């Protein structure tokens, strides 16, 4: 059985372009709405001071996995094949656990250092 052909048809290109532009528009609108509710720029940067440690940890996980999952896992998979999948999974799980622990610690740091300055 032959692999399906992956051609960039005009419909596909238009659909992807519309999806990307729509995502950017929604993101910019959410940023402006959030900025209007903030008392100052610093207040807006720290998310109104009400973001908990779990959300902070998940934000760190998303940042950690964005580059690693795209390039690091692909490189390890290419280098070691299926036999190295345990390494990919272990590194990813350890990174996620580290980010969640750091999220808690970062939240405590923000509560001590930045929040008193915002009031």
C-alpha positions as CSV (number, residue, x, y, z in Angstrom):
1,X,0.0,0.0,0.0
2,X,1.5,3.3,-1.1
3,X,1.6,6.3,1.3
4,X,-0.9,9.1,0.6
5,X,0.4,12.0,-1.4
6,X,0.9,15.2,0.6
7,X,0.4,18.0,-1.9
8,X,-0.1,21.6,-0.9
9,X,-3.4,22.2,-2.8
10,X,-4.7,25.8,-3.0
11,X,-7.6,24.9,-0.6
12,X,-5.2,23.6,2.0
13,X,-3.0,26.7,1.7
14,X,-6.0,29.0,2.1
15,X,-7.3,27.0,5.0
16,X,-4.0,27.0,6.9
17,X,-3.6,30.8,6.2
18,X,-7.1,31.5,7.5
19,X,-6.5,29.4,10.7
20,X,-3.2,31.1,11.4
21,X,-4.6,34.6,10.9
22,X,-7.7,33.8,13.0
23,X,-5.5,32.6,15.8
24,X,-3.3,35.7,15.7
25,X,-6.4,38.0,15.7
26,X,-7.9,36.2,18.7
27,X,-4.6,36.3,20.6
28,X,-4.2,40.0,20.0
29,X,-7.8,40.8,21.0
30,X,-7.4,38.8,24.2
31,X,-4.2,40.7,25.0
32,X,-5.9,44.0,24.5
33,X,-8.8,43.0,26.6
34,X,-6.5,41.8,29.4
35,X,-4.5,45.1,29.2
36,X,-7.6,47.2,29.6
37,X,-8.5,45.5,32.8
38,X,-5.0,46.0,34.3
39,X,-4.1,48.9,36.6
40,X,-0.6,49.2,35.2
41,X,1.7,47.5,32.7
42,X,3.5,45.7,35.5
43,X,0.1,44.5,36.9
44,X,-0.7,43.1,33.4
45,X,2.6,41.4,33.1
46,X,2.1,39.3,36.2
47,X,-1.5,38.4,35.3
48,X,-3.2,40.6,37.9
49,X,-1.4,38.6,40.6
50,X,-4.1,36.0,40.8
51,X,-2.6,33.2,38.7
52,X,-2.0,30.1,40.9
53,X,1.0,27.8,41.0
54,X,-0.7,25.1,38.9
55,X,-1.3,27.5,36.0
56,X,2.3,28.9,36.4
57,X,3.6,25.3,36.3
58,X,1.6,24.4,33.2
59,X,2.8,27.6,31.5
60,X,6.4,26.4,32.2
61,X,5.5,23.0,30.9
62,X,4.2,24.5,27.7
63,X,7.3,26.5,27.2
64,X,9.6,23.6,28.0
65,X,7.8,21.1,25.7
66,X,7.4,23.5,22.8
67,X,11.0,23.4,21.7
68,X,11.9,20.1,23.2
69,X,8.9,18.2,21.8
70,X,9.3,19.6,18.3
71,X,13.1,19.3,17.9
72,X,14.6,17.3,20.8
73,X,12.2,14.4,20.6
74,X,12.5,14.2,16.9
75,X,16.3,14.1,17.0
76,X,16.3,11.5,19.7
77,X,13.8,9.4,17.9
78,X,15.9,9.6,14.7
79,X,19.1,8.8,16.5
80,X,17.9,5.9,18.7
81,X,14.7,4.7,16.9
82,X,12.0,2.9,18.8
83,X,14.5,1.4,21.2
84,X,15.2,4.9,22.6
85,X,11.6,5.8,23.2
86,X,12.0,5.1,26.9
87,X,14.6,7.9,27.0
88,X,12.3,10.4,25.2
89,X,9.5,9.6,27.6
90,X,11.6,9.7,30.7
91,X,13.2,13.1,29.8
92,X,9.8,14.5,29.0
93,X,8.2,13.3,32.3
94,X,11.2,14.6,34.3
95,X,11.0,18.0,32.6
96,X,7.2,18.2,33.2
97,X,7.7,17.3,36.9
98,X,10.5,19.9,37.2
99,X,8.3,22.6,35.6
100,X,5.4,21.9,38.0
101,X,7.7,22.1,41.0
102,X,9.2,25.3,39.7
103,X,5.8,26.7,39.0
104,X,5.0,26.4,42.7
105,X,8.3,28.0,43.7
106,X,7.9,30.8,41.1
107,X,4.5,31.6,42.4
108,X,5.8,31.9,45.9
109,X,8.5,34.2,44.7
110,X,6.1,36.4,42.8
111,X,3.8,36.6,45.9
112,X,6.7,37.7,48.1
113,X,8.5,40.1,45.6
114,X,6.2,41.5,43.0
115,X,2.7,41.6,44.5
116,X,3.4,44.1,47.3
117,X,4.8,46.5,44.6
118,X,1.5,46.3,42.7
119,X,-0.8,47.4,45.5
